[in-house]
Amino acid sequence: MSQRWLGRRALRWVTVAGVGAIVAGFGVVFGLPLLARGFVWGLRLALDGVLWLAVAITTGTDVWTIAGTAGRAVAASLVTPQALGGTGGLLVLGALAVVGLRRLFEANDASPRSEKRESSPR
């Protein structure tokens, strides 16, 4: 009996290690290029912002005009189909998580073990 148990345990560890290696491989193949692209995008955005700010200061623009223009640019970038879709997706994911957690806790409260605890005198 214990040999079979050890064999199942070893098979389980090999399976977990294999799945972990596959997930890590997908992470490297897909995640690394996305990470590099995001890093380059951030550097480019920072460089463009510094250049834009330098041009605005050299033309004699006051701080409030620069802040208002920057605020309008940020607001315009947040009202894109990609940003709205991403926000909507996160809202749906959050709602599903709340529903799932609620069902999980309701199922836990209705278990026979919790009824025994409630009915036992203290």
Secondary structure, 3 states (H helix, E strand, C coil): CHHHHHHHHHHHHHHHHHHHHHHHHHHHHHHHHHHHHHHHHHHHHHHHHHHHHHHHHHCCCCHHHHHHHHHHHHHHHHCCHHHHHHHHHHHHHHHHHHHHHHHHHHHHHCCHHHHHHHHCCC
